[in-house]
Amino acid sequence: LRFSATMSDKPDMAEIEKFGKSKLKKTETQEKNPLPSKETIEQEKQAGES
């Protein structure tokens, strides 16, 4: 699937250099799906058995 004939598979190095690291903001990584604790797993097991 090609969007246009001018699009190449290689990234445009000029675009990358122009972007630069200054535009990247430092963000705090937040766990979107933290793993459940052992207690939570046990509760869910018991709920499933009843």
mmCIF file as Biopython writes it, N, C-alpha, C and O atoms, coordinates in Angstrom:
data_model
#
loop_
_atom_site.group_PDB
_atom_site.id
_atom_site.type_symbol
_atom_site.label_atom_id
_atom_site.label_alt_id
_atom_site.label_comp_id
_atom_site.label_asym_id
_atom_site.label_entity_id
_atom_site.label_seq_id
_atom_site.pdbx_PDB_ins_code
_atom_site.Cartn_x
_atom_site.Cartn_y
_atom_site.Cartn_z
_atom_site.occupancy
_atom_site.B_iso_or_equiv
_atom_site.auth_seq_id
_atom_site.auth_asym_id
_atom_site.pdbx_PDB_model_num
ATOM 1   N N  . LEU A ? 1  ? 0.857   -1.201  0.000  1.0 0.0 1  A 1 
ATOM 2   C CA . LEU A ? 1  ? 0.000   0.000   0.000  1.0 0.0 1  A 1 
ATOM 3   C C  . LEU A ? 1  ? 0.882   1.236   0.000  1.0 0.0 1  A 1 
ATOM 4   O O  . LEU A ? 1  ? 1.557   1.530   0.986  1.0 0.0 1  A 1 
ATOM 5   N N  . ARG A ? 2  ? 0.870   1.955   -1.109 1.0 0.0 2  A 1 
ATOM 6   C CA . ARG A ? 2  ? 1.675   3.169   -1.219 1.0 0.0 2  A 1 
ATOM 7   C C  . ARG A ? 2  ? 0.759   4.380   -1.218 1.0 0.0 2  A 1 
ATOM 8   O O  . ARG A ? 2  ? -0.233  4.417   -1.946 1.0 0.0 2  A 1 
ATOM 9   N N  . PHE A ? 3  ? 1.090   5.363   -0.406 1.0 0.0 3  A 1 
ATOM 10  C CA . PHE A ? 3  ? 0.269   6.571   -0.360 1.0 0.0 3  A 1 
ATOM 11  C C  . PHE A ? 3  ? 0.632   7.521   -1.488 1.0 0.0 3  A 1 
ATOM 12  O O  . PHE A ? 3  ? -0.236  8.166   -2.076 1.0 0.0 3  A 1 
ATOM 13  N N  . SER A ? 4  ? 1.926   7.602   -1.787 1.0 0.0 4  A 1 
ATOM 14  C CA . SER A ? 4  ? 2.346   8.411   -2.931 1.0 0.0 4  A 1 
ATOM 15  C C  . SER A ? 4  ? 3.659   7.871   -3.463 1.0 0.0 4  A 1 
ATOM 16  O O  . SER A ? 4  ? 4.374   7.164   -2.754 1.0 0.0 4  A 1 
ATOM 17  N N  . ALA A ? 5  ? 3.978   8.196   -4.695 1.0 0.0 5  A 1 
ATOM 18  C CA . ALA A ? 5  ? 5.181   7.673   -5.326 1.0 0.0 5  A 1 
ATOM 19  C C  . ALA A ? 5  ? 6.443   8.277   -4.706 1.0 0.0 5  A 1 
ATOM 20  O O  . ALA A ? 5  ? 7.524   7.695   -4.798 1.0 0.0 5  A 1 
ATOM 21  N N  . THR A ? 6  ? 6.300   9.447   -4.072 1.0 0.0 6  A 1 
ATOM 22  C CA . THR A ? 6  ? 7.481   10.116  -3.530 1.0 0.0 6  A 1 
ATOM 23  C C  . THR A ? 6  ? 7.866   9.583   -2.154 1.0 0.0 6  A 1 
ATOM 24  O O  . THR A ? 6  ? 8.986   9.810   -1.697 1.0 0.0 6  A 1 
ATOM 25  N N  . MET A ? 7  ? 6.951   8.875   -1.487 1.0 0.0 7  A 1 
ATOM 26  C CA . MET A ? 7  ? 7.287   8.318   -0.176 1.0 0.0 7  A 1 
ATOM 27  C C  . MET A ? 7  ? 8.281   7.176   -0.338 1.0 0.0 7  A 1 
ATOM 28  O O  . MET A ? 7  ? 8.051   6.243   -1.107 1.0 0.0 7  A 1 
ATOM 29  N N  . SER A ? 8  ? 9.384   7.260   0.393  1.0 0.0 8  A 1 
ATOM 30  C CA . SER A ? 8  ? 10.353  6.172   0.328  1.0 0.0 8  A 1 
ATOM 31  C C  . SER A ? 8  ? 10.358  5.425   1.654  1.0 0.0 8  A 1 
ATOM 32  O O  . SER A ? 8  ? 9.803   5.898   2.646  1.0 0.0 8  A 1 
ATOM 33  N N  . ASP A ? 9  ? 10.984  4.263   1.666  1.0 0.0 9  A 1 
ATOM 34  C CA . ASP A ? 9  ? 11.042  3.470   2.883  1.0 0.0 9  A 1 
ATOM 35  C C  . ASP A ? 9  ? 12.044  4.040   3.884  1.0 0.0 9  A 1 
ATOM 36  O O  . ASP A ? 9  ? 11.953  3.785   5.085  1.0 0.0 9  A 1 
ATOM 37  N N  . LYS A ? 10 ? 13.001  4.817   3.371  1.0 0.0 10 A 1 
ATOM 38  C CA . LYS A ? 10 ? 14.014  5.378   4.260  1.0 0.0 10 A 1 
ATOM 39  C C  . LYS A ? 10 ? 13.512  6.689   4.864  1.0 0.0 10 A 1 
ATOM 40  O O  . LYS A ? 10 ? 12.850  7.473   4.184  1.0 0.0 10 A 1 
ATOM 41  N N  . PRO A ? 11 ? 13.829  6.931   6.146  1.0 0.0 11 A 1 
ATOM 42  C CA . PRO A ? 11 ? 13.427  8.205   6.748  1.0 0.0 11 A 1 
ATOM 43  C C  . PRO A ? 11 ? 14.211  9.364   6.138  1.0 0.0 11 A 1 
ATOM 44  O O  . PRO A ? 11 ? 15.352  9.206   5.703  1.0 0.0 11 A 1 
ATOM 45  N N  . ASP A ? 12 ? 13.580  10.515  6.117  1.0 0.0 12 A 1 
ATOM 46  C CA . ASP A ? 12 ? 14.223  11.718  5.594  1.0 0.0 12 A 1 
ATOM 47  C C  . ASP A ? 12 ? 15.138  12.275  6.680  1.0 0.0 12 A 1 
ATOM 48  O O  . ASP A ? 12 ? 14.663  12.804  7.685  1.0 0.0 12 A 1 
ATOM 49  N N  . MET A ? 13 ? 16.452  12.156  6.477  1.0 0.0 13 A 1 
ATOM 50  C CA . MET A ? 13 ? 17.410  12.553  7.505  1.0 0.0 13 A 1 
ATOM 51  C C  . MET A ? 13 ? 17.313  14.036  7.838  1.0 0.0 13 A 1 
ATOM 52  O O  . MET A ? 13 ? 17.521  14.429  8.986  1.0 0.0 13 A 1 
ATOM 53  N N  . ALA A ? 14 ? 17.000  14.860  6.846  1.0 0.0 14 A 1 
ATOM 54  C CA . ALA A ? 14 ? 16.873  16.295  7.086  1.0 0.0 14 A 1 
ATOM 55  C C  . ALA A ? 14 ? 15.716  16.560  8.052  1.0 0.0 14 A 1 
ATOM 56  O O  . ALA A ? 14 ? 15.823  17.398  8.948  1.0 0.0 14 A 1 
ATOM 57  N N  . GLU A ? 15 ? 14.622  15.842  7.860  1.0 0.0 15 A 1 
ATOM 58  C CA . GLU A ? 15 ? 13.471  15.996  8.750  1.0 0.0 15 A 1 
ATOM 59  C C  . GLU A ? 15 ? 13.828  15.603  10.179 1.0 0.0 15 A 1 
ATOM 60  O O  . GLU A ? 15 ? 13.443  16.273  11.136 1.0 0.0 15 A 1 
ATOM 61  N N  . ILE A ? 16 ? 14.567  14.512  10.307 1.0 0.0 16 A 1 
ATOM 62  C CA . ILE A ? 16 ? 14.950  14.024  11.629 1.0 0.0 16 A 1 
ATOM 63  C C  . ILE A ? 16 ? 15.859  15.030  12.325 1.0 0.0 16 A 1 
ATOM 64  O O  . ILE A ? 16 ? 15.676  15.322  13.507 1.0 0.0 16 A 1 
ATOM 65  N N  . GLU A ? 17 ? 16.832  15.554  11.601 1.0 0.0 17 A 1 
ATOM 66  C CA . GLU A ? 17 ? 17.763  16.511  12.194 1.0 0.0 17 A 1 
ATOM 67  C C  . GLU A ? 17 ? 17.046  17.801  12.568 1.0 0.0 17 A 1 
ATOM 68  O O  . GLU A ? 17 ? 17.360  18.425  13.582 1.0 0.0 17 A 1 
ATOM 69  N N  . LYS A ? 18 ? 16.082  18.195  11.743 1.0 0.0 18 A 1 
ATOM 70  C CA . LYS A ? 18 ? 15.322  19.411  12.003 1.0 0.0 18 A 1 
ATOM 71  C C  . LYS A ? 18 ? 14.473  19.253  13.266 1.0 0.0 18 A 1 
ATOM 72  O O  . LYS A ? 18 ? 14.271  20.205  14.020 1.0 0.0 18 A 1 
ATOM 73  N N  . PHE A ? 19 ? 13.987  18.044  13.475 1.0 0.0 19 A 1 
ATOM 74  C CA . PHE A ? 19 ? 13.144  17.779  14.639 1.0 0.0 19 A 1 
ATOM 75  C C  . PHE A ? 19 ? 13.923  18.027  15.927 1.0 0.0 19 A 1 
ATOM 76  O O  . PHE A ? 19 ? 13.513  18.826  16.769 1.0 0.0 19 A 1 
ATOM 77  N N  . GLY A ? 20 ? 15.034  17.342  16.069 1.0 0.0 20 A 1 
ATOM 78  C CA . GLY A ? 20 ? 15.909  17.588  17.207 1.0 0.0 20 A 1 
ATOM 79  C C  . GLY A ? 20 ? 15.337  17.137  18.537 1.0 0.0 20 A 1 
ATOM 80  O O  . GLY A ? 20 ? 14.128  16.957  18.683 1.0 0.0 20 A 1 
ATOM 81  N N  . LYS A ? 21 ? 16.220  16.959  19.500 1.0 0.0 21 A 1 
ATOM 82  C CA . LYS A ? 21 ? 15.805  16.491  20.820 1.0 0.0 21 A 1 
ATOM 83  C C  . LYS A ? 21 ? 15.137  17.590  21.630 1.0 0.0 21 A 1 
ATOM 84  O O  . LYS A ? 21 ? 14.442  17.299  22.603 1.0 0.0 21 A 1 
ATOM 85  N N  . SER A ? 22 ? 15.334  18.849  21.246 1.0 0.0 22 A 1 
ATOM 86  C CA . SER A ? 22 ? 14.780  19.960  22.011 1.0 0.0 22 A 1 
ATOM 87  C C  . SER A ? 22 ? 13.257  19.934  22.022 1.0 0.0 22 A 1 
ATOM 88  O O  . SER A ? 22 ? 12.629  20.454  22.944 1.0 0.0 22 A 1 
ATOM 89  N N  . LYS A ? 23 ? 12.662  19.326  20.992 1.0 0.0 23 A 1 
ATOM 90  C CA . LYS A ? 23 ? 11.201  19.273  20.927 1.0 0.0 23 A 1 
ATOM 91  C C  . LYS A ? 23 ? 10.625  18.175  21.808 1.0 0.0 23 A 1 
ATOM 92  O O  . LYS A ? 23 ? 9.435   18.179  22.124 1.0 0.0 23 A 1 
ATOM 93  N N  . LEU A ? 24 ? 11.481  17.232  22.204 1.0 0.0 24 A 1 
ATOM 94  C CA . LEU A ? 24 ? 11.002  16.133  23.029 1.0 0.0 24 A 1 
ATOM 95  C C  . LEU A ? 24 ? 10.935  16.584  24.484 1.0 0.0 24 A 1 
ATOM 96  O O  . LEU A ? 24 ? 11.921  17.061  25.046 1.0 0.0 24 A 1 
ATOM 97  N N  . LYS A ? 25 ? 9.763   16.426  25.080 1.0 0.0 25 A 1 
ATOM 98  C CA . LYS A ? 25 ? 9.614   16.783  26.485 1.0 0.0 25 A 1 
ATOM 99  C C  . LYS A ? 25 ? 9.894   15.559  27.341 1.0 0.0 25 A 1 
ATOM 100 O O  . LYS A ? 25 ? 9.568   14.431  26.972 1.0 0.0 25 A 1 
ATOM 101 N N  . LYS A ? 26 ? 10.506  15.806  28.494 1.0 0.0 26 A 1 
ATOM 102 C CA . LYS A ? 26 ? 10.719  14.706  29.426 1.0 0.0 26 A 1 
ATOM 103 C C  . LYS A ? 26 ? 9.398   14.444  30.133 1.0 0.0 26 A 1 
ATOM 104 O O  . LYS A ? 26 ? 8.811   15.345  30.733 1.0 0.0 26 A 1 
ATOM 105 N N  . THR A ? 27 ? 8.938   13.201  30.055 1.0 0.0 27 A 1 
ATOM 106 C CA . THR A ? 27 ? 7.675   12.861  30.698 1.0 0.0 27 A 1 
ATOM 107 C C  . THR A ? 27 ? 7.887   11.765  31.716 1.0 0.0 27 A 1 
ATOM 108 O O  . THR A ? 27 ? 8.771   10.920  31.571 1.0 0.0 27 A 1 
ATOM 109 N N  . GLU A ? 28 ? 7.070   11.790  32.740 1.0 0.0 28 A 1 
ATOM 110 C CA . GLU A ? 28 ? 7.118   10.738  33.746 1.0 0.0 28 A 1 
ATOM 111 C C  . GLU A ? 28 ? 6.384   9.523   33.195 1.0 0.0 28 A 1 
ATOM 112 O O  . GLU A ? 28 ? 5.241   9.620   32.750 1.0 0.0 28 A 1 
ATOM 113 N N  . THR A ? 29 ? 7.052   8.391   33.231 1.0 0.0 29 A 1 
ATOM 114 C CA . THR A ? 29 ? 6.430   7.168   32.742 1.0 0.0 29 A 1 
ATOM 115 C C  . THR A ? 29 ? 5.449   6.664   33.785 1.0 0.0 29 A 1 
ATOM 116 O O  . THR A ? 29 ? 5.791   6.503   34.957 1.0 0.0 29 A 1 
ATOM 117 N N  . GLN A ? 30 ? 4.221   6.419   33.340 1.0 0.0 30 A 1 
ATOM 118 C CA . GLN A ? 30 ? 3.224   5.870   34.252 1.0 0.0 30 A 1 
ATOM 119 C C  . GLN A ? 30 ? 2.791   4.506   33.754 1.0 0.0 30 A 1 
ATOM 120 O O  . GLN A ? 30 ? 2.521   4.319   32.567 1.0 0.0 30 A 1 
ATOM 121 N N  . GLU A ? 31 ? 2.729   3.557   34.672 1.0 0.0 31 A 1 
ATOM 122 C CA . GLU A ? 31 ? 2.299   2.213   34.321 1.0 0.0 31 A 1 
ATOM 123 C C  . GLU A ? 31 ? 0.798   2.239   34.064 1.0 0.0 31 A 1 
ATOM 124 O O  . GLU A ? 31 ? 0.014   2.528   34.968 1.0 0.0 31 A 1 
ATOM 125 N N  . LYS A ? 32 ? 0.398   1.937   32.828 1.0 0.0 32 A 1 
ATOM 126 C CA . LYS A ? 32 ? -1.028  1.971   32.507 1.0 0.0 32 A 1 
ATOM 127 C C  . LYS A ? 32 ? -1.743  0.747   33.054 1.0 0.0 32 A 1 
ATOM 128 O O  . LYS A ? 32 ? -2.871  0.844   33.538 1.0 0.0 32 A 1 
ATOM 129 N N  . ASN A ? 33 ? -1.089  -0.399  32.977 1.0 0.0 33 A 1 
ATOM 130 C CA . ASN A ? 33 ? -1.690  -1.634  33.474 1.0 0.0 33 A 1 
ATOM 131 C C  . ASN A ? 33 ? -0.784  -2.259  34.527 1.0 0.0 33 A 1 
ATOM 132 O O  . ASN A ? 33 ? -0.069  -3.221  34.250 1.0 0.0 33 A 1 
ATOM 133 N N  . PRO A ? 34 ? -0.819  -1.702  35.744 1.0 0.0 34 A 1 
ATOM 134 C CA . PRO A ? 34 ? 0.017   -2.305  36.785 1.0 0.0 34 A 1 
ATOM 135 C C  . PRO A ? 34 ? -0.471  -3.716  37.078 1.0 0.0 34 A 1 
ATOM 136 O O  . PRO A ? 34 ? -1.668  -3.995  37.021 1.0 0.0 34 A 1 
ATOM 137 N N  . LEU A ? 35 ? 0.460   -4.595  37.388 1.0 0.0 35 A 1 
ATOM 138 C CA . LEU A ? 35 ? 0.081   -5.974  37.668 1.0 0.0 35 A 1 
ATOM 139 C C  . LEU A ? 35 ? -0.679  -6.034  38.984 1.0 0.0 35 A 1 
ATOM 140 O O  . LEU A ? 35 ? -0.333  -5.328  39.932 1.0 0.0 35 A 1 
ATOM 141 N N  . PRO A ? 36 ? -1.713  -6.870  39.053 1.0 0.0 36 A 1 
ATOM 142 C CA . PRO A ? 36 ? -2.471  -6.990  40.304 1.0 0.0 36 A 1 
ATOM 143 C C  . PRO A ? 36 ? -1.622  -7.638  41.387 1.0 0.0 36 A 1 
ATOM 144 O O  . PRO A ? 36 ? -0.723  -8.430  41.103 1.0 0.0 36 A 1 
ATOM 145 N N  . SER A ? 37 ? -1.924  -7.288  42.631 1.0 0.0 37 A 1 
ATOM 146 C CA . SER A ? 37 ? -1.190  -7.884  43.742 1.0 0.0 37 A 1 
ATOM 147 C C  . SER A ? 37 ? -1.667  -9.312  43.960 1.0 0.0 37 A 1 
ATOM 148 O O  . SER A ? 37 ? -2.690  -9.725  43.415 1.0 0.0 37 A 1 
ATOM 149 N N  . LYS A ? 38 ? -0.912  -10.069 44.769 1.0 0.0 38 A 1 
ATOM 150 C CA . LYS A ? 38 ? -1.303  -11.453 45.054 1.0 0.0 38 A 1 
ATOM 151 C C  . LYS A ? 38 ? -2.680  -11.491 45.712 1.0 0.0 38 A 1 
ATOM 152 O O  . LYS A ? 38 ? -3.476  -12.396 45.460 1.0 0.0 38 A 1 
ATOM 153 N N  . GLU A ? 39 ? -2.954  -10.483 46.570 1.0 0.0 39 A 1 
ATOM 154 C CA . GLU A ? 39 ? -4.249  -10.428 47.257 1.0 0.0 39 A 1 
ATOM 155 C C  . GLU A ? 39 ? -5.382  -10.312 46.243 1.0 0.0 39 A 1 
ATOM 156 O O  . GLU A ? 39 ? -6.396  -11.003 46.348 1.0 0.0 39 A 1 
ATOM 157 N N  . THR A ? 40 ? -5.202  -9.439  45.268 1.0 0.0 40 A 1 
ATOM 158 C CA . THR A ? 40 ? -6.237  -9.231  44.251 1.0 0.0 40 A 1 
ATOM 159 C C  . THR A ? 40 ? -6.482  -10.515 43.473 1.0 0.0 40 A 1 
ATOM 160 O O  . THR A ? 40 ? -7.627  -10.866 43.188 1.0 0.0 40 A 1 
ATOM 161 N N  . ILE A ? 41 ? -5.407  -11.213 43.132 1.0 0.0 41 A 1 
ATOM 162 C CA . ILE A ? 41 ? -5.531  -12.459 42.374 1.0 0.0 41 A 1 
ATOM 163 C C  . ILE A ? 41 ? -6.299  -13.494 43.191 1.0 0.0 41 A 1 
ATOM 164 O O  . ILE A ? 41 ? -7.171  -14.184 42.663 1.0 0.0 41 A 1 
ATOM 165 N N  . GLU A ? 42 ? -5.975  -13.602 44.482 1.0 0.0 42 A 1 
ATOM 166 C CA . GLU A ? 42 ? -6.669  -14.556 45.354 1.0 0.0 42 A 1 
ATOM 167 C C  . GLU A ? 42 ? -8.155  -14.230 45.440 1.0 0.0 42 A 1 
ATOM 168 O O  . GLU A ? 42 ? -8.995  -15.127 45.368 1.0 0.0 42 A 1 
ATOM 169 N N  . GLN A ? 43 ? -8.479  -12.949 45.593 1.0 0.0 43 A 1 
ATOM 170 C CA . GLN A ? 43 ? -9.886  -12.536 45.683 1.0 0.0 43 A 1 
ATOM 171 C C  . GLN A ? 43 ? -10.630 -12.909 44.408 1.0 0.0 43 A 1 
ATOM 172 O O  . GLN A ? 43 ? -11.762 -13.389 44.462 1.0 0.0 43 A 1 
ATOM 173 N N  . GLU A ? 44 ? -9.994  -12.688 43.267 1.0 0.0 44 A 1 
ATOM 174 C CA . GLU A ? 44 ? -10.649 -12.993 41.996 1.0 0.0 44 A 1 
ATOM 175 C C  . GLU A ? 44 ? -10.836 -14.502 41.824 1.0 0.0 44 A 1 
ATOM 176 O O  . GLU A ? 44 ? -11.847 -14.949 41.283 1.0 0.0 44 A 1 
ATOM 177 N N  . LYS A ? 45 ? -9.849  -15.286 42.289 1.0 0.0 45 A 1 
ATOM 178 C CA . LYS A ? 45 ? -9.967  -16.743 42.220 1.0 0.0 45 A 1 
ATOM 179 C C  . LYS A ? 45 ? -11.161 -17.210 43.044 1.0 0.0 45 A 1 
ATOM 180 O O  . LYS A ? 45 ? -11.959 -18.032 42.594 1.0 0.0 45 A 1 
ATOM 181 N N  . GLN A ? 46 ? -11.271 -16.668 44.271 1.0 0.0 46 A 1 
ATOM 182 C CA . GLN A ? 46 ? -12.363 -17.061 45.163 1.0 0.0 46 A 1 
ATOM 183 C C  . GLN A ? 46 ? -13.704 -16.633 44.577 1.0 0.0 46 A 1 
ATOM 184 O O  . GLN A ? 46 ? -14.681 -17.378 44.666 1.0 0.0 46 A 1 
ATOM 185 N N  . ALA A ? 47 ? -13.765 -15.460 43.986 1.0 0.0 47 A 1 
ATOM 186 C CA . ALA A ? 47 ? -15.005 -14.964 43.389 1.0 0.0 47 A 1 
ATOM 187 C C  . ALA A ? 47 ? -15.413 -15.852 42.220 1.0 0.0 47 A 1 
ATOM 188 O O  . ALA A ? 47 ? -16.602 -16.074 41.990 1.0 0.0 47 A 1 
ATOM 189 N N  . GLY A ? 48 ? -14.433 -16.358 41.485 1.0 0.0 48 A 1 
ATOM 190 C CA . GLY A ? 48 ? -14.725 -17.199 40.336 1.0 0.0 48 A 1 
ATOM 191 C C  . GLY A ? 48 ? -15.213 -18.580 40.726 1.0 0.0 48 A 1 
ATOM 192 O O  . GLY A ? 48 ? -15.949 -19.218 39.973 1.0 0.0 48 A 1 
ATOM 193 N N  . GLU A ? 49 ? -14.802 -19.054 41.917 1.0 0.0 49 A 1 
ATOM 194 C CA . GLU A ? 49 ? -15.173 -20.400 42.356 1.0 0.0 49 A 1 
ATOM 195 C C  . GLU A ? 49 ? -16.603 -20.465 42.860 1.0 0.0 49 A 1 
ATOM 196 O O  . GLU A ? 49 ? -17.260 -21.495 42.705 1.0 0.0 49 A 1 
ATOM 197 N N  . SER A ? 50 ? -17.101 -19.396 43.457 1.0 0.0 50 A 1 
ATOM 198 C CA . SER A ? 50 ? -18.436 -19.420 44.073 1.0 0.0 50 A 1 
ATOM 199 C C  . SER A ? 50 ? -19.544 -19.468 43.037 1.0 0.0 50 A 1 
ATOM 200 O O  . SER A ? 50 ? -20.722 -19.492 43.394 1.0 0.0 50 A 1 
#
